Amino acid sequence: MIDLAELRLPALPEPLPVPTIDAHTHLDSVEERTGLSAEDSLALADQVGIHWVIQAGDTVQDSQWGEALAQRHPQVIACVALHPNEVGRHPERYEEGFAEITRLAQAGDHVRAIGETGLDYYRITGPEAQARQREAFARHIRLACDLGLTLMIHDRDAHEDVLAILDDCPKPERVVLHAFSGDSDFAVECTQRGYWLSFPGVITYPANHHLRRALAMTPAEKVLVETDAPYLTPVPARGKANGPYLTPYTVRFIAEQRQWDLEETCVRLRENAFAAYGGPWGSDA
């Protein structure tokens, strides 16, 4: 029995009426921050209707961990990549790291995406480090194309360059912008290119009107929901560690914002995630 109160974690939300998907999480980081094992997190999530999760990779170690987790748990798929911050800060291990990401990406159908890759101009400044990010991003894009995998993008304060590089590279079959942070105009630019937009708990924060306007402009079939746990915890648990089991708060918020029926929203978000990541997995495969 998991005692969330003893761990000083938020209580379980009301379960969703139909199972759906947390489209981006970091269960290894959740364990480090909260003490919940991956198995604990998956069990808690399943209790509230989050039956499937997508485990993102940021480093070689994260990607190896996620690939092994997805092998053990059919409701999990893994994404593998070198995060732009990793590329910017550690050029000395980039080549060896990218070779390992390339190997992991071919481990089997439980690895569905190259991600999270992209650009981060908020944490990484200076022309040389940002140039390394851009080169690595283009290389990850080509890898996704070569292997027919989804491309999962991290984009922070780099909207124009992200689109410019995508437009200049071979086109992946499927592209997801995780933790979408742009405005409605950027949402239109992305969805016109066929990309999926994944909205985390920060869309519930009162000040983030631009995210709610972006959601309003996103075609129904291109909306995803995620936690990015242990970060970006939704209201009413804001300020505490996040986990996939808190996804229902954001699902309900999206349903209210779009004036969608909650059950239909769960199904829509689930089917959108399956489409974005190459088809069903786990019990639905």
C-alpha positions as a LaTeX table, in Angstrom:
\begin{tabular}{lrrr}
\hline
Residue & $x$ (\AA) & $y$ (\AA) & $z$ (\AA) \\
\hline
Met1 & 0.00 & 0.00 & 0.00 \\
Ile2 & 1.44 & 3.36 & $-1.08$ \\
Asp3 & 0.97 & 6.07 & 1.57 \\
Leu4 & 1.00 & 9.32 & $-0.38$ \\
Ala5 & 0.45 & 11.41 & 2.75 \\
Glu6 & 3.53 & 9.91 & 4.39 \\
Leu7 & 5.54 & 10.75 & 1.27 \\
Arg8 & 4.08 & 14.30 & 1.32 \\
Leu9 & 2.65 & 13.82 & $-2.14$ \\
Pro10 & $-0.74$ & 14.92 & $-3.50$ \\
Ala11 & $-3.68$ & 12.62 & $-2.96$ \\
Leu12 & $-5.16$ & 10.63 & $-5.82$ \\
Pro13 & $-7.55$ & 12.66 & $-7.99$ \\
Glu14 & $-10.96$ & 11.37 & $-8.96$ \\
Pro15 & $-10.51$ & 8.58 & $-11.52$ \\
Leu16 & $-11.27$ & 9.28 & $-15.16$ \\
Pro17 & $-14.27$ & 7.49 & $-16.70$ \\
Val18 & $-12.18$ & 5.96 & $-19.51$ \\
Pro19 & $-8.45$ & 5.07 & $-19.54$ \\
Thr20 & $-6.10$ & 7.45 & $-21.35$ \\
Ile21 & $-2.39$ & 8.33 & $-21.73$ \\
Asp22 & 0.25 & 10.50 & $-20.08$ \\
Ala23 & 2.12 & 11.45 & $-23.25$ \\
His24 & 5.40 & 12.52 & $-21.60$ \\
Thr25 & 6.89 & 11.66 & $-18.24$ \\
His26 & 10.23 & 10.93 & $-16.55$ \\
Leu27 & 9.59 & 8.05 & $-14.16$ \\
Asp28 & 13.27 & 7.82 & $-13.24$ \\
Ser29 & 13.22 & 11.44 & $-12.08$ \\
Val30 & 9.92 & 10.88 & $-10.28$ \\
Glu31 & 11.60 & 8.10 & $-8.32$ \\
Glu32 & 14.59 & 10.28 & $-7.46$ \\
Arg33 & 12.40 & 13.14 & $-6.30$ \\
Thr34 & 9.57 & 11.32 & $-4.54$ \\
Gly35 & 10.72 & 7.81 & $-3.66$ \\
Leu36 & 7.97 & 6.27 & $-5.82$ \\
Ser37 & 9.37 & 3.44 & $-7.92$ \\
Ala38 & 8.36 & 3.21 & $-11.56$ \\
Glu39 & 6.08 & 0.34 & $-10.59$ \\
Asp40 & 4.49 & 2.50 & $-7.87$ \\
Ser41 & 3.91 & 5.32 & $-10.34$ \\
Leu42 & 2.37 & 3.01 & $-12.92$ \\
Ala43 & 0.10 & 1.42 & $-10.33$ \\
Leu44 & $-1.10$ & 4.78 & $-9.01$ \\
Ala45 & $-1.68$ & 6.06 & $-12.53$ \\
Asp46 & $-3.71$ & 3.00 & $-13.45$ \\
Gln47 & $-5.95$ & 3.52 & $-10.41$ \\
Val48 & $-7.08$ & 6.90 & $-11.79$ \\
Gly49 & $-7.39$ & 5.92 & $-15.46$ \\
Ile50 & $-3.91$ & 6.62 & $-16.82$ \\
His51 & $-3.19$ & 3.22 & $-18.26$ \\
Trp52 & $-0.43$ & 4.10 & $-20.75$ \\
Val53 & 2.63 & 6.31 & $-20.36$ \\
Ile54 & 5.39 & 7.60 & $-22.61$ \\
Gln55 & 8.81 & 7.68 & $-20.97$ \\
Ala56 & 11.08 & 10.41 & $-22.36$ \\
Gly57 & 14.86 & 10.26 & $-22.62$ \\
Asp58 & 17.24 & 13.15 & $-21.90$ \\
Thr59 & 20.65 & 11.48 & $-21.60$ \\
Val60 & 22.23 & 8.17 & $-22.47$ \\
Gln61 & 21.54 & 6.94 & $-18.94$ \\
Asp62 & 17.91 & 8.10 & $-18.98$ \\
Ser63 & 17.37 & 6.55 & $-22.40$ \\
Gln64 & 18.89 & 3.22 & $-21.35$ \\
Trp65 & 16.72 & 3.21 & $-18.21$ \\
Gly66 & 13.57 & 4.01 & $-20.19$ \\
Glu67 & 14.25 & 1.38 & $-22.84$ \\
Ala68 & 14.67 & $-1.27$ & $-20.14$ \\
Leu69 & 11.48 & $-0.09$ & $-18.38$ \\
Ala70 & 9.46 & $-0.31$ & $-21.59$ \\
Gln71 & 10.74 & $-3.85$ & $-22.14$ \\
Arg72 & 9.36 & $-4.86$ & $-18.73$ \\
His73 & 6.04 & $-3.00$ & $-18.90$ \\
Pro74 & 3.95 & $-3.23$ & $-22.08$ \\
Gln75 & 1.89 & $-0.15$ & $-21.15$ \\
Val76 & 5.07 & 1.96 & $-21.44$ \\
Ile77 & 6.86 & 3.06 & $-24.58$ \\
Ala78 & 10.29 & 4.68 & $-24.52$ \\
Cys79 & 11.77 & 7.66 & $-26.30$ \\
Val80 & 15.55 & 8.03 & $-26.59$ \\
Ala81 & 17.66 & 11.14 & $-27.23$ \\
Leu82 & 20.20 & 13.62 & $-25.97$ \\
His83 & 18.40 & 16.66 & $-24.54$ \\
Pro84 & 19.58 & 20.01 & $-25.95$ \\
Asn85 & 20.89 & 20.99 & $-22.52$ \\
Glu86 & 22.96 & 17.80 & $-22.41$ \\
Val87 & 24.37 & 18.59 & $-25.85$ \\
Gly88 & 25.11 & 22.21 & $-24.96$ \\
Arg89 & 26.84 & 21.46 & $-21.66$ \\
His90 & 28.75 & 18.27 & $-22.47$ \\
Pro91 & 30.23 & 18.36 & $-25.98$ \\
Glu92 & 32.98 & 15.95 & $-24.89$ \\
Arg93 & 30.52 & 13.04 & $-24.67$ \\
Tyr94 & 28.26 & 13.92 & $-27.59$ \\
Glu95 & 29.59 & 11.56 & $-30.28$ \\
Glu96 & 29.73 & 8.51 & $-28.05$ \\
Gly97 & 26.33 & 9.39 & $-26.64$ \\
Phe98 & 24.70 & 9.79 & $-30.02$ \\
Ala99 & 26.05 & 6.41 & $-31.11$ \\
Glu100 & 24.38 & 4.80 & $-28.08$ \\
Ile101 & 21.11 & 6.64 & $-28.77$ \\
Thr102 & 21.22 & 5.29 & $-32.32$ \\
Arg103 & 21.65 & 1.75 & $-30.97$ \\
Leu104 & 18.84 & 2.11 & $-28.42$ \\
Ala105 & 16.49 & 3.53 & $-31.05$ \\
Gln106 & 16.66 & 0.19 & $-32.86$ \\
Ala107 & 15.99 & $-1.97$ & $-29.78$ \\
Gly108 & 12.44 & $-2.88$ & $-30.77$ \\
Asp109 & 8.84 & $-1.73$ & $-31.04$ \\
His110 & 8.84 & $-0.60$ & $-27.40$ \\
Val111 & 11.04 & 2.34 & $-28.52$ \\
Arg112 & 8.77 & 4.63 & $-30.51$ \\
Ala113 & 10.44 & 8.05 & $-30.67$ \\
Ile114 & 13.59 & 10.11 & $-30.83$ \\
Gly115 & 13.15 & 12.54 & $-27.99$ \\
Glu116 & 13.36 & 14.70 & $-26.24$ \\
Thr117 & 15.54 & 16.64 & $-28.66$ \\
Gly118 & 15.30 & 20.22 & $-29.83$ \\
Leu119 & 16.52 & 23.61 & $-28.66$ \\
Asp120 & 16.67 & 25.36 & $-25.30$ \\
Tyr121 & 17.83 & 28.97 & $-25.39$ \\
Tyr122 & 16.59 & 29.62 & $-21.85$ \\
Arg123 & 19.22 & 27.55 & $-20.06$ \\
Ile124 & 21.89 & 27.36 & $-22.76$ \\
Thr125 & 23.29 & 30.70 & $-23.91$ \\
Gly126 & 26.27 & 31.64 & $-26.03$ \\
Pro127 & 26.69 & 31.12 & $-29.78$ \\
Glu128 & 28.91 & 28.03 & $-29.63$ \\
Ala129 & 26.66 & 26.02 & $-27.30$ \\
Gln130 & 23.53 & 27.00 & $-29.22$ \\
Ala131 & 25.19 & 26.05 & $-32.49$ \\
Arg132 & 25.93 & 22.61 & $-31.03$ \\
Gln133 & 22.27 & 22.28 & $-30.11$ \\
Arg134 & 21.15 & 23.13 & $-33.63$ \\
Glu135 & 23.53 & 20.60 & $-35.20$ \\
Ala136 & 22.46 & 17.89 & $-32.77$ \\
Phe137 & 18.77 & 18.66 & $-33.32$ \\
Ala138 & 19.18 & 18.26 & $-37.08$ \\
Arg139 & 21.02 & 14.99 & $-36.54$ \\
His140 & 18.25 & 13.66 & $-34.29$ \\
Ile141 & 15.69 & 14.65 & $-36.95$ \\
Arg142 & 17.57 & 12.66 & $-39.57$ \\
Leu143 & 17.75 & 9.67 & $-37.23$ \\
Ala144 & 13.97 & 9.76 & $-36.69$ \\
Cys145 & 13.48 & 9.87 & $-40.45$ \\
Asp146 & 15.92 & 7.03 & $-41.13$ \\
Leu147 & 14.22 & 4.75 & $-38.58$ \\
Gly148 & 10.61 & 5.83 & $-39.18$ \\
Leu149 & 10.21 & 6.95 & $-35.56$ \\
Thr150 & 8.29 & 9.86 & $-34.05$ \\
Leu151 & 10.28 & 13.01 & $-33.30$ \\
Met152 & 9.57 & 14.46 & $-29.83$ \\
Ile153 & 10.71 & 18.07 & $-29.48$ \\
His154 & 11.79 & 20.16 & $-26.49$ \\
Asp155 & 11.42 & 23.83 & $-27.42$ \\
Arg156 & 12.17 & 26.58 & $-24.94$ \\
Asp157 & 12.59 & 30.18 & $-26.11$ \\
Ala158 & 13.56 & 28.91 & $-29.57$ \\
His159 & 10.33 & 28.73 & $-31.57$ \\
Glu160 & 11.62 & 30.32 & $-34.78$ \\
Asp161 & 14.80 & 28.26 & $-34.93$ \\
Val162 & 12.92 & 25.03 & $-34.17$ \\
Leu163 & 10.63 & 25.57 & $-37.15$ \\
Ala164 & 13.47 & 26.75 & $-39.39$ \\
Ile165 & 15.50 & 23.59 & $-38.72$ \\
Leu166 & 12.47 & 21.35 & $-39.15$ \\
Asp167 & 11.64 & 23.04 & $-42.45$ \\
Asp168 & 15.22 & 22.62 & $-43.64$ \\
Cys169 & 15.57 & 18.92 & $-42.74$ \\
Pro170 & 14.02 & 15.72 & $-44.05$ \\
Lys171 & 10.46 & 15.38 & $-42.77$ \\
Pro172 & 9.75 & 12.83 & $-40.02$ \\
Glu173 & 6.51 & 10.90 & $-40.32$ \\
Arg174 & 5.27 & 12.21 & $-36.96$ \\
Val175 & 6.34 & 15.23 & $-34.88$ \\
Val176 & 5.28 & 16.11 & $-31.32$ \\
Leu177 & 6.03 & 19.37 & $-29.52$ \\
His178 & 6.17 & 18.34 & $-25.89$ \\
Ala179 & 5.22 & 20.79 & $-23.10$ \\
Phe180 & 3.98 & 23.21 & $-25.72$ \\
Ser181 & 4.95 & 26.73 & $-24.66$ \\
Gly182 & 4.03 & 28.89 & $-27.63$ \\
Asp183 & 1.13 & 31.21 & $-28.36$ \\
Ser184 & $-1.82$ & 30.69 & $-30.68$ \\
Asp185 & 0.08 & 31.88 & $-33.76$ \\
Phe186 & 2.85 & 29.37 & $-33.12$ \\
Ala187 & 0.24 & 26.66 & $-32.54$ \\
Val188 & $-1.24$ & 27.38 & $-35.96$ \\
Glu189 & 2.21 & 27.27 & $-37.59$ \\
Cys190 & 2.91 & 23.90 & $-35.99$ \\
Thr191 & $-0.43$ & 22.25 & $-36.66$ \\
Gln192 & $-0.44$ & 23.45 & $-40.27$ \\
Arg193 & 2.70 & 21.34 & $-40.63$ \\
Gly194 & 0.84 & 18.37 & $-39.14$ \\
Tyr195 & 2.49 & 18.38 & $-35.71$ \\
Trp196 & 0.88 & 17.28 & $-32.46$ \\
Leu197 & 0.92 & 19.68 & $-29.49$ \\
Ser198 & 1.26 & 18.21 & $-26.00$ \\
Phe199 & $-0.09$ & 20.31 & $-23.12$ \\
Pro200 & 1.22 & 19.86 & $-19.54$ \\
Gly201 & $-0.16$ & 20.98 & $-16.19$ \\
Val202 & 1.05 & 24.56 & $-16.61$ \\
Ile203 & $-1.95$ & 25.18 & $-18.87$ \\
Thr204 & $-4.00$ & 25.19 & $-15.63$ \\
Tyr205 & $-2.03$ & 28.12 & $-14.15$ \\
Pro206 & $-4.11$ & 31.33 & $-14.14$ \\
Ala207 & $-1.42$ & 33.47 & $-15.80$ \\
Asn208 & $-0.96$ & 31.20 & $-18.83$ \\
His209 & $-3.64$ & 32.66 & $-21.08$ \\
His210 & $-1.41$ & 32.14 & $-24.13$ \\
Leu211 & $-1.46$ & 28.37 & $-23.62$ \\
Arg212 & $-5.23$ & 28.28 & $-23.35$ \\
Arg213 & $-5.50$ & 30.33 & $-26.55$ \\
Ala214 & $-3.06$ & 27.92 & $-28.21$ \\
Leu215 & $-5.20$ & 24.98 & $-27.08$ \\
Ala216 & $-8.27$ & 26.65 & $-28.56$ \\
Met217 & $-6.51$ & 26.91 & $-31.93$ \\
Thr218 & $-5.27$ & 23.31 & $-31.98$ \\
Pro219 & $-7.31$ & 20.84 & $-34.08$ \\
Ala220 & $-8.98$ & 18.24 & $-31.88$ \\
Glu221 & $-6.98$ & 15.40 & $-33.44$ \\
Lys222 & $-3.65$ & 17.12 & $-32.65$ \\
Val223 & $-4.11$ & 17.62 & $-28.88$ \\
Leu224 & $-2.08$ & 15.55 & $-26.41$ \\
Val225 & $-1.86$ & 15.74 & $-22.61$ \\
Glu226 & 1.23 & 15.13 & $-20.50$ \\
Thr227 & 2.68 & 15.59 & $-17.03$ \\
Asp228 & 6.42 & 16.05 & $-17.74$ \\
Ala229 & 6.62 & 14.62 & $-14.21$ \\
Pro230 & 8.07 & 15.30 & $-11.75$ \\
Tyr231 & 7.80 & 18.86 & $-13.10$ \\
Leu232 & 4.95 & 21.18 & $-14.21$ \\
Thr233 & 2.43 & 19.96 & $-11.64$ \\
Pro234 & $-1.16$ & 21.03 & $-12.41$ \\
Val235 & $-3.53$ & 22.98 & $-10.19$ \\
Pro236 & $-4.64$ & 22.06 & $-7.50$ \\
Ala237 & $-1.38$ & 20.23 & $-6.69$ \\
Arg238 & 0.89 & 22.99 & $-7.98$ \\
Gly239 & 4.05 & 23.33 & $-5.90$ \\
Lys240 & 4.33 & 19.59 & $-5.18$ \\
Ala241 & 6.08 & 16.86 & $-7.12$ \\
Asn242 & 4.22 & 15.68 & $-10.20$ \\
Gly243 & 3.48 & 12.12 & $-11.30$ \\
Pro244 & 1.46 & 10.41 & $-14.04$ \\
Tyr245 & $-1.34$ & 9.80 & $-11.52$ \\
Leu246 & $-2.02$ & 13.58 & $-11.53$ \\
Thr247 & $-2.75$ & 13.65 & $-15.29$ \\
Pro248 & $-6.55$ & 13.60 & $-14.70$ \\
Tyr249 & $-6.45$ & 17.21 & $-13.48$ \\
Thr250 & $-5.10$ & 18.38 & $-16.83$ \\
Val251 & $-7.42$ & 16.07 & $-18.78$ \\
Arg252 & $-10.45$ & 17.56 & $-17.02$ \\
Phe253 & $-9.14$ & 21.10 & $-17.55$ \\
Ile254 & $-8.70$ & 20.50 & $-21.28$ \\
Ala255 & $-12.20$ & 19.02 & $-21.51$ \\
Glu256 & $-13.65$ & 22.09 & $-19.79$ \\
Gln257 & $-11.68$ & 24.52 & $-21.95$ \\
Arg258 & $-12.74$ & 22.85 & $-25.18$ \\
Gln259 & $-16.25$ & 22.09 & $-23.90$ \\
Trp260 & $-15.77$ & 18.43 & $-24.68$ \\
Asp261 & $-17.49$ & 15.54 & $-22.93$ \\
Leu262 & $-15.00$ & 14.07 & $-20.44$ \\
Glu263 & $-15.34$ & 10.47 & $-21.62$ \\
Glu264 & $-14.93$ & 11.53 & $-25.24$ \\
Thr265 & $-11.90$ & 13.61 & $-24.22$ \\
Cys266 & $-10.20$ & 10.59 & $-22.66$ \\
Val267 & $-10.78$ & 8.55 & $-25.81$ \\
Arg268 & $-9.66$ & 11.40 & $-28.07$ \\
Leu269 & $-6.43$ & 11.97 & $-26.14$ \\
Arg270 & $-5.70$ & 8.25 & $-26.13$ \\
Glu271 & $-6.29$ & 7.85 & $-29.86$ \\
Asn272 & $-4.28$ & 11.00 & $-30.61$ \\
Ala273 & $-1.31$ & 9.62 & $-28.68$ \\
Phe274 & $-1.54$ & 6.28 & $-30.44$ \\
Ala275 & $-1.55$ & 8.12 & $-33.78$ \\
Ala276 & 1.37 & 10.35 & $-32.77$ \\
Tyr277 & 3.52 & 7.43 & $-31.64$ \\
Gly278 & 2.96 & 4.89 & $-34.40$ \\
Gly279 & $-0.08$ & 2.97 & $-33.22$ \\
Pro280 & $-1.41$ & 1.27 & $-30.07$ \\
Trp281 & 0.81 & $-0.50$ & $-27.56$ \\
Gly282 & 0.25 & $-2.71$ & $-24.55$ \\
Ser283 & $-3.16$ & $-4.35$ & $-24.30$ \\
Asp284 & $-4.45$ & $-2.31$ & $-27.27$ \\
Ala285 & $-1.63$ & $-3.35$ & $-29.65$ \\
\hline
\end{tabular}
